[in-house]
Amino acid sequence: MEPANEETGRVPRPQPLPASPPRPSSVVPSASDRDTEPFASHSADVGASPSPASQSPRRSSKERPVSGIVPPYWAHHRNASRASQISIDGGPAITLEDHTEDPNSETSRGLWAKSVTIDDHVVVRGMTGIGAYVVWNCKIRTLEGGIIPVRMRYSEFDDLRLQLVASFPHAKNALPSLPPKSVVFKFRPSFLESRRVGLEYFLNCVLLNPEFSSSPIVKDFLFGRMC
């Protein structure tokens, strides 16, 4: 038989052991837990004034500080790493030479005119006033300094262009188009000035091109209309 307590008549129960203090966890909080920590502390301290650190906005991971360094392609000088090997080796520089007055030059061997100007025009009218037309007074300055006066109508400019296109089909892009025609405004000063500029430009493109100016078509056409 078990001995009983004489005063209470009950058997004493064993006392539970004190709980051990919790050990610090070594688990690193996740990014979501770290993001929610400021909000949790802020809700706990509602009455406290916010600190300057809590007022500053959180910088996004995609934001980068603006650099004050100027990119190399904005600089006025080229870096040696960006320069081509030919420029580093010191290749010959590109030069522009004028051979318009050199008769032995290949590019100017067929040239004989230096410039063309259309100074004025004359309106030719019939007895009845029907069939009036405009004659353009052209001045061709040669390389020797002489002046060749030529008178041409608009229809003659058109004939010259058609002959050149037929004889030089490979160079038709070098021939500019003539100014447009107009039946209503053909005698108005503004229209005539616009036509004068266009015809002058056309003649310069023809006579300052060695391939065109050396052709018999141009020489016969212009010299046959000298005044």
VEXROPA-270863 format. One record per residue (C-alpha): x, y, z; residue in one letter. Coordinates in nm, 2 decimals. Example, Ala and Ser with C-alpha at 12.3 -4.5 7.8 and 13.67 -1.06 7.14 Angstrom:
residues 2
SITE      px      py      pz  residu
SITE    1.23   -0.45    0.78       a
SITE    1.37   -0.11    0.71       s
***
This chain:
residues 227
SITE      px      py      pz  residu
SITE    0.00    0.00    0.00       m
SITE    0.11    0.36   -0.08       e
SITE    0.17    0.59    0.21       p
SITE   -0.10    0.85    0.24       a
SITE   -0.07    1.21    0.36       n
SITE   -0.19    1.22    0.72       e
SITE   -0.31    1.59    0.71       e
SITE   -0.50    1.61    0.38       t
SITE   -0.54    1.25    0.29       g
SITE   -0.43    1.34   -0.07       r
SITE   -0.13    1.24   -0.28       v
SITE    0.08    1.54   -0.38       p
SITE    0.11    1.60   -0.76       r
SITE    0.44    1.68   -0.93       p
SITE    0.49    2.05   -1.02       q
SITE    0.53    2.14   -1.40       p
SITE    0.88    2.26   -1.50       l
SITE    0.91    2.63   -1.60       p
SITE    0.89    2.69   -1.98       a
SITE    1.23    2.77   -2.14       s
SITE    1.26    3.12   -2.30       p
SITE    1.20    3.11   -2.68       p
SITE    1.52    3.10   -2.89       r
SITE    1.58    3.37   -3.15       p
SITE    1.48    3.25   -3.48       s
SITE    1.75    3.25   -3.75       s
SITE    1.50    3.27   -4.04       v
SITE    1.54    3.59   -4.25       v
SITE    1.21    3.77   -4.30       p
SITE    1.08    3.77   -4.66       s
SITE    1.06    4.08   -4.87       a
SITE    0.68    4.10   -4.82       s
SITE    0.73    4.09   -4.44       d
SITE    0.99    4.37   -4.46       r
SITE    0.76    4.58   -4.67       d
SITE    0.48    4.55   -4.41       t
SITE    0.70    4.63   -4.11       e
SITE    0.68    5.01   -4.14       p
SITE    0.30    4.99   -4.17       f
SITE    0.28    4.78   -3.86       a
SITE    0.50    5.01   -3.65       s
SITE    0.31    5.31   -3.78       h
SITE   -0.03    5.16   -3.68       s
SITE    0.11    5.08   -3.34       a
SITE    0.23    5.44   -3.29       d
SITE   -0.07    5.63   -3.41       v
SITE   -0.03    5.91   -3.16       g
SITE    0.34    5.96   -3.22       a
SITE    0.46    6.21   -3.47       s
SITE    0.62    6.06   -3.79       p
SITE    0.99    6.07   -3.81       s
SITE    1.17    6.23   -4.11       p
SITE    1.28    5.88   -4.22       a
SITE    0.93    5.76   -4.24       s
SITE    0.82    6.07   -4.44       q
SITE    1.08    6.02   -4.72       s
SITE    0.94    5.83   -5.01       p
SITE    1.07    5.48   -5.07       r
SITE    1.30    5.47   -5.38       r
SITE    1.20    5.21   -5.63       s
SITE    1.45    4.95   -5.74       s
SITE    1.41    5.07   -6.10       k
SITE    1.50    5.43   -6.02       e
SITE    1.86    5.53   -6.08       r
SITE    2.04    5.85   -5.99       p
SITE    2.10    6.09   -6.27       v
SITE    2.46    6.11   -6.37       s
SITE    2.63    6.43   -6.46       g
SITE    2.88    6.26   -6.70       i
SITE    2.83    6.37   -7.06       v
SITE    2.81    6.06   -7.30       p
SITE    3.11    6.03   -7.53       p
SITE    2.90    6.07   -7.84       y
SITE    2.80    6.42   -7.72       w
SITE    3.15    6.54   -7.70       a
SITE    3.31    6.75   -7.96       h
SITE    3.60    6.52   -8.01       h
SITE    3.61    6.16   -8.11       r
SITE    3.75    5.90   -7.88       n
SITE    4.02    5.68   -8.03       a
SITE    3.82    5.37   -7.96       s
SITE    3.53    5.50   -8.16       r
SITE    3.74    5.63   -8.46       a
SITE    3.78    5.40   -8.76       s
SITE    4.11    5.24   -8.83       q
SITE    4.14    5.43   -9.16       i
SITE    4.12    5.77   -8.98       s
SITE    4.36    5.66   -8.71       i
SITE    4.61    5.55   -8.98       d
SITE    4.60    5.91   -9.12       g
SITE    4.44    5.85   -9.46       g
SITE    4.43    6.14   -9.72       p
SITE    4.18    6.41   -9.65       a
SITE    3.89    6.48   -9.89       i
SITE    3.96    6.80  -10.09       t
SITE    3.75    7.00  -10.34       l
SITE    3.92    7.13  -10.65       e
SITE    3.78    7.37  -10.91       d
SITE    3.87    7.28  -11.26       h
SITE    3.61    7.48  -11.44       t
SITE    3.87    7.71  -11.59       e
SITE    4.13    7.44  -11.66       d
SITE    4.10    7.33  -12.03       p
SITE    4.31    7.02  -11.96       n
SITE    4.07    6.89  -11.69       s
SITE    3.87    6.58  -11.78       e
SITE    3.56    6.73  -11.60       t
SITE    3.56    7.06  -11.79       s
SITE    3.69    6.96  -12.13       r
SITE    3.35    6.99  -12.28       g
SITE    3.26    7.31  -12.10       l
SITE    3.26    7.64  -12.28       w
SITE    3.00    7.84  -12.08       a
SITE    3.05    7.98  -11.73       k
SITE    2.70    8.10  -11.65       s
SITE    2.37    8.19  -11.80       v
SITE    2.13    8.47  -11.70       t
SITE    1.79    8.57  -11.83       i
SITE    1.76    8.94  -11.77       d
SITE    1.43    9.04  -11.92       d
SITE    1.16    8.95  -12.17       h
SITE    0.97    9.10  -12.46       v
SITE    0.60    9.05  -12.53       v
SITE    0.55    9.02  -12.90       v
SITE    0.19    9.11  -13.02       r
SITE    0.03    9.08  -13.36       g
SITE   -0.17    9.35  -13.54       m
SITE   -0.49    9.22  -13.39       t
SITE   -0.35    9.13  -13.05       g
SITE   -0.42    8.76  -13.11       i
SITE   -0.13    8.51  -13.08       g
SITE    0.09    8.72  -12.86       a
SITE    0.39    8.54  -12.71       y
SITE    0.69    8.61  -12.48       v
SITE    1.06    8.62  -12.60       v
SITE    1.33    8.57  -12.33       w
SITE    1.66    8.76  -12.36       n
SITE    1.93    8.52  -12.25       c
SITE    2.30    8.60  -12.19       k
SITE    2.56    8.33  -12.19       i
SITE    2.89    8.41  -12.04       r
SITE    3.18    8.20  -12.18       t
SITE    3.49    8.09  -12.00       l
SITE    3.69    8.34  -12.20       e
SITE    3.47    8.63  -12.07       g
SITE    3.26    8.69  -12.38       g
SITE    2.89    8.74  -12.38       i
SITE    2.66    8.55  -12.62       i
SITE    2.30    8.69  -12.64       p
SITE    2.03    8.45  -12.73       v
SITE    1.66    8.50  -12.77       r
SITE    1.43    8.20  -12.71       m
SITE    1.06    8.14  -12.67       r
SITE    0.91    7.90  -12.42       y
SITE    0.83    7.65  -12.69       s
SITE    1.20    7.65  -12.80       e
SITE    1.30    7.56  -12.44       f
SITE    1.06    7.28  -12.46       d
SITE    1.20    7.16  -12.80       d
SITE    1.56    7.17  -12.66       l
SITE    1.47    6.96  -12.36       r
SITE    1.29    6.70  -12.57       l
SITE    1.59    6.66  -12.80       q
SITE    1.83    6.62  -12.50       l
SITE    1.61    6.36  -12.34       v
SITE    1.59    6.16  -12.67       a
SITE    1.97    6.18  -12.72       s
SITE    2.07    6.13  -12.35       f
SITE    1.81    5.89  -12.20       p
SITE    2.06    5.78  -11.93       h
SITE    2.10    6.14  -11.81       a
SITE    1.74    6.26  -11.83       k
SITE    1.73    6.30  -11.45       n
SITE    1.99    6.57  -11.48       a
SITE    1.75    6.78  -11.68       l
SITE    1.50    6.97  -11.46       p
SITE    1.14    7.01  -11.57       s
SITE    1.04    7.34  -11.73       l
SITE    0.80    7.58  -11.55       p
SITE    0.43    7.49  -11.60       p
SITE    0.22    7.66  -11.86       k
SITE   -0.08    7.88  -11.80       s
SITE   -0.32    8.02  -12.06       v
SITE   -0.49    8.26  -11.81       v
SITE   -0.19    8.41  -11.62       f
SITE    0.08    8.38  -11.89       k
SITE    0.13    8.76  -11.91       f
SITE    0.10    8.85  -11.54       r
SITE    0.43    8.98  -11.39       p
SITE    0.44    8.74  -11.10       s
SITE    0.39    8.44  -11.34       f
SITE    0.65    8.57  -11.58       l
SITE    0.90    8.62  -11.30       e
SITE    0.85    8.26  -11.18       s
SITE    0.89    8.13  -11.53       r
SITE    1.21    8.34  -11.58       r
SITE    1.37    8.18  -11.27       v
SITE    1.28    7.83  -11.39       g
SITE    1.41    7.88  -11.75       l
SITE    1.73    8.03  -11.62       e
SITE    1.79    7.73  -11.39       y
SITE    1.72    7.49  -11.68       f
SITE    1.98    7.66  -11.91       l
SITE    2.24    7.66  -11.63       n
SITE    2.19    7.28  -11.58       c
SITE    2.23    7.23  -11.95       v
SITE    2.53    7.45  -12.03       l
SITE    2.72    7.37  -11.71       l
SITE    2.70    7.00  -11.78       n
SITE    3.00    6.89  -12.00       p
SITE    2.80    6.61  -12.15       e
SITE    2.52    6.84  -12.26       f
SITE    2.71    7.15  -12.35       s
SITE    2.96    6.97  -12.57       s
SITE    2.68    6.80  -12.78       s
SITE    2.60    6.94  -13.13       p
SITE    2.24    6.96  -13.03       i
SITE    2.30    7.24  -12.78       v
SITE    2.56    7.43  -12.99       k
SITE    2.34    7.43  -13.30       d
SITE    2.03    7.51  -13.11       f
SITE    2.18    7.81  -12.92       l
SITE    2.42    7.95  -13.19       f
SITE    2.13    7.95  -13.44       g
SITE    1.94    8.19  -13.22       r
SITE    2.20    8.44  -13.15       m
SITE    2.09    8.80  -13.19       c
***
